Amino acid sequence: MAQLDKQGQETARPFYLEAWNGKDTHGVDRIGRGSTDITNFCVSVFGGIQPDKLTAYLEQTAESLANDGLLQRFQLLVYPDRKPWRWCDRVPNSKAREVVFRLFNKLADLDPIEYGAAPADELCKFPYFRFSNEAQATFIDWSTKLHAEKVEHEEHPIIA
């Protein structure tokens, strides 16, 4: 995160701001290889950060004009509740790892149309699924609780 603000990285923040939804086209120029366009480009970032470094970044974002929405584009952001520490040492579960790898491979090769997705159309570039009426009601209930109860009580607006 801190690298994005360094000299020579002026185009990095706009790149990540645009790359989060997978709907835009990004031009790439390579010396000797020419130019090409990446259609529907999307960048996924997965990693970890120490709470102290995250707090410093959040404070900087909240207290300046740097709040450009980059942090909000990270789709999986978990800021853990404080829990008492305890030692835990166990052998990795190789069977669970294999199940997850098989799942990732299946998802990578998935044809959504085979599973009932609506095909791409003029409004949506990709096949998509819709909730059933029951699932939609469950989602609305969850979303209402999230935004009306949990987010309302977050300690700091930038975390909310």
C-alpha positions as a Markdown table, in Angstrom:
| # | Residue | x | y | z |
|---|---|---|---|---|
| 1 | Met | 0.0 | 0.0 | 0.0 |
| 2 | Ala | 2.8 | 2.4 | 0.9 |
| 3 | Gln | 4.5 | 1.8 | -2.4 |
| 4 | Leu | 1.5 | 3.3 | -4.3 |
| 5 | Asp | 2.4 | 6.8 | -2.9 |
| 6 | Lys | 6.1 | 6.7 | -3.9 |
| 7 | Gln | 7.7 | 8.7 | -6.7 |
| 8 | Gly | 7.5 | 6.8 | -9.9 |
| 9 | Gln | 4.3 | 5.1 | -9.0 |
| 10 | Glu | 1.9 | 7.9 | -10.1 |
| 11 | Thr | -0.1 | 5.6 | -12.3 |
| 12 | Ala | -0.5 | 2.7 | -9.9 |
| 13 | Arg | -3.4 | 4.1 | -7.8 |
| 14 | Pro | -5.5 | 4.9 | -10.9 |
| 15 | Phe | -4.7 | 1.5 | -12.3 |
| 16 | Tyr | -6.0 | -0.3 | -9.1 |
| 17 | Leu | -9.0 | 2.0 | -8.9 |
| 18 | Glu | -10.1 | 1.1 | -12.4 |
| 19 | Ala | -9.2 | -2.6 | -12.2 |
| 20 | Trp | -11.5 | -3.7 | -9.4 |
| 21 | Asn | -14.7 | -4.4 | -11.4 |
| 22 | Gly | -13.5 | -6.2 | -14.5 |
| 23 | Lys | -15.6 | -4.0 | -16.9 |
| 24 | Asp | -12.9 | -1.7 | -18.3 |
| 25 | Thr | -10.3 | -2.1 | -21.0 |
| 26 | His | -6.6 | -1.5 | -20.2 |
| 27 | Gly | -4.0 | -0.7 | -22.9 |
| 28 | Val | -0.5 | -2.2 | -22.5 |
| 29 | Asp | 2.5 | -1.0 | -24.4 |
| 30 | Arg | 5.5 | -3.2 | -24.5 |
| 31 | Ile | 8.7 | -2.2 | -26.3 |
| 32 | Gly | 9.4 | -4.7 | -29.0 |
| 33 | Arg | 6.1 | -6.4 | -28.5 |
| 34 | Gly | 3.7 | -3.6 | -29.5 |
| 35 | Ser | 0.5 | -2.5 | -27.9 |
| 36 | Thr | -2.4 | -4.7 | -26.9 |
| 37 | Asp | -5.7 | -4.2 | -25.0 |
| 38 | Ile | -6.8 | -6.2 | -22.1 |
| 39 | Thr | -10.6 | -6.4 | -22.2 |
| 40 | Asn | -12.6 | -6.8 | -19.0 |
| 41 | Phe | -9.4 | -6.5 | -17.0 |
| 42 | Cys | -9.7 | -7.2 | -13.3 |
| 43 | Val | -7.1 | -7.4 | -10.6 |
| 44 | Ser | -7.6 | -9.5 | -7.4 |
| 45 | Val | -5.4 | -8.7 | -4.5 |
| 46 | Phe | -5.1 | -11.1 | -1.6 |
| 47 | Gly | -2.7 | -10.7 | 1.3 |
| 48 | Gly | -2.2 | -9.7 | 4.8 |
| 49 | Ile | -1.2 | -6.6 | 6.6 |
| 50 | Gln | -0.3 | -5.9 | 10.2 |
| 51 | Pro | -3.0 | -4.1 | 12.2 |
| 52 | Asp | -0.6 | -1.3 | 13.1 |
| 53 | Lys | 0.3 | -0.6 | 9.5 |
| 54 | Leu | -3.4 | -0.8 | 8.5 |
| 55 | Thr | -4.4 | 1.6 | 11.2 |
| 56 | Ala | -1.7 | 4.1 | 10.1 |
| 57 | Tyr | -2.9 | 3.8 | 6.5 |
| 58 | Leu | -6.6 | 4.2 | 7.6 |
| 59 | Glu | -5.8 | 7.3 | 9.6 |
| 60 | Gln | -3.8 | 8.8 | 6.8 |
| 61 | Thr | -6.7 | 8.1 | 4.4 |
| 62 | Ala | -9.3 | 9.5 | 6.8 |
| 63 | Glu | -7.4 | 12.7 | 7.6 |
| 64 | Ser | -6.5 | 13.8 | 4.1 |
| 65 | Leu | -7.6 | 14.0 | 0.5 |
| 66 | Ala | -6.2 | 10.6 | -0.1 |
| 67 | Asn | -9.6 | 8.9 | 0.4 |
| 68 | Asp | -10.0 | 8.1 | -3.2 |
| 69 | Gly | -11.9 | 4.8 | -2.6 |
| 70 | Leu | -9.0 | 2.5 | -3.1 |
| 71 | Leu | -9.3 | 0.8 | 0.2 |
| 72 | Gln | -13.1 | 0.4 | -0.2 |
| 73 | Arg | -12.4 | -1.6 | -3.4 |
| 74 | Phe | -10.7 | -4.4 | -1.5 |
| 75 | Gln | -13.6 | -6.9 | -1.4 |
| 76 | Leu | -12.3 | -9.1 | 1.4 |
| 77 | Leu | -11.3 | -6.9 | 4.3 |
| 78 | Val | -11.3 | -8.5 | 7.7 |
| 79 | Tyr | -10.4 | -6.5 | 10.7 |
| 80 | Pro | -10.6 | -9.0 | 13.5 |
| 81 | Asp | -12.4 | -8.6 | 16.8 |
| 82 | Arg | -10.0 | -8.7 | 19.7 |
| 83 | Lys | -9.7 | -12.3 | 21.0 |
| 84 | Pro | -7.4 | -13.7 | 23.7 |
| 85 | Trp | -4.2 | -15.2 | 22.2 |
| 86 | Arg | -3.6 | -18.9 | 22.7 |
| 87 | Trp | -0.9 | -21.2 | 21.4 |
| 88 | Cys | -2.0 | -23.6 | 18.6 |
| 89 | Asp | 0.4 | -26.0 | 16.8 |
| 90 | Arg | -1.1 | -28.6 | 14.6 |
| 91 | Val | -0.2 | -30.6 | 11.5 |
| 92 | Pro | -1.7 | -29.0 | 8.2 |
| 93 | Asn | -4.8 | -30.8 | 6.9 |
| 94 | Ser | -3.6 | -32.0 | 3.5 |
| 95 | Lys | -7.0 | -33.6 | 2.7 |
| 96 | Ala | -8.7 | -30.3 | 3.2 |
| 97 | Arg | -6.1 | -28.6 | 1.0 |
| 98 | Glu | -6.7 | -31.0 | -1.8 |
| 99 | Val | -10.5 | -30.5 | -1.6 |
| 100 | Val | -9.9 | -26.7 | -1.9 |
| 101 | Phe | -7.5 | -27.1 | -4.8 |
| 102 | Arg | -10.1 | -29.3 | -6.6 |
| 103 | Leu | -12.8 | -26.7 | -6.0 |
| 104 | Phe | -10.5 | -23.9 | -7.4 |
| 105 | Asn | -9.8 | -25.9 | -10.5 |
| 106 | Lys | -13.5 | -26.7 | -11.0 |
| 107 | Leu | -14.4 | -23.0 | -10.6 |
| 108 | Ala | -11.7 | -22.0 | -13.0 |
| 109 | Asp | -13.2 | -24.3 | -15.7 |
| 110 | Leu | -16.8 | -23.5 | -14.8 |
| 111 | Asp | -19.3 | -22.7 | -17.6 |
| 112 | Pro | -22.0 | -20.7 | -15.7 |
| 113 | Ile | -24.6 | -21.3 | -18.5 |
| 114 | Glu | -24.4 | -25.1 | -17.7 |
| 115 | Tyr | -25.5 | -24.2 | -14.1 |
| 116 | Gly | -28.5 | -22.1 | -15.1 |
| 117 | Ala | -26.9 | -18.6 | -15.4 |
| 118 | Ala | -28.5 | -16.1 | -17.7 |
| 119 | Pro | -26.3 | -15.5 | -20.7 |
| 120 | Ala | -24.4 | -12.2 | -21.3 |
| 121 | Asp | -26.5 | -9.5 | -22.8 |
| 122 | Glu | -26.3 | -5.8 | -23.8 |
| 123 | Leu | -26.5 | -4.8 | -20.1 |
| 124 | Cys | -24.1 | -7.3 | -18.6 |
| 125 | Lys | -20.9 | -8.6 | -20.3 |
| 126 | Phe | -20.9 | -11.8 | -18.4 |
| 127 | Pro | -23.3 | -14.6 | -17.6 |
| 128 | Tyr | -25.1 | -14.0 | -14.3 |
| 129 | Phe | -27.2 | -15.7 | -11.7 |
| 130 | Arg | -30.2 | -14.4 | -9.9 |
| 131 | Phe | -31.4 | -15.2 | -6.4 |
| 132 | Ser | -34.6 | -17.2 | -5.9 |
| 133 | Asn | -37.3 | -15.3 | -4.1 |
| 134 | Glu | -36.4 | -17.0 | -0.8 |
| 135 | Ala | -32.7 | -16.3 | -1.3 |
| 136 | Gln | -33.4 | -12.7 | -2.2 |
| 137 | Ala | -35.4 | -12.3 | 1.1 |
| 138 | Thr | -32.5 | -13.8 | 3.0 |
| 139 | Phe | -30.0 | -11.5 | 1.4 |
| 140 | Ile | -32.2 | -8.4 | 2.0 |
| 141 | Asp | -32.5 | -9.4 | 5.7 |
| 142 | Trp | -28.7 | -9.9 | 6.0 |
| 143 | Ser | -27.9 | -6.7 | 4.2 |
| 144 | Thr | -30.3 | -4.7 | 6.3 |
| 145 | Lys | -28.8 | -6.0 | 9.5 |
| 146 | Leu | -25.3 | -5.4 | 8.2 |
| 147 | His | -25.9 | -1.8 | 7.2 |
| 148 | Ala | -28.4 | -0.7 | 9.9 |
| 149 | Glu | -26.8 | -2.4 | 12.9 |
| 150 | Lys | -23.2 | -3.6 | 12.4 |
| 151 | Val | -21.8 | -0.8 | 10.2 |
| 152 | Glu | -23.6 | 1.9 | 12.2 |
| 153 | His | -21.7 | 0.8 | 15.3 |
| 154 | Glu | -18.2 | 0.6 | 13.8 |
| 155 | Glu | -15.5 | 2.6 | 15.7 |
| 156 | His | -14.3 | 4.7 | 12.9 |
| 157 | Pro | -16.1 | 5.8 | 9.7 |
| 158 | Ile | -13.2 | 4.7 | 7.4 |
| 159 | Ile | -13.5 | 1.1 | 8.8 |
| 160 | Ala | -17.3 | 1.2 | 8.4 |
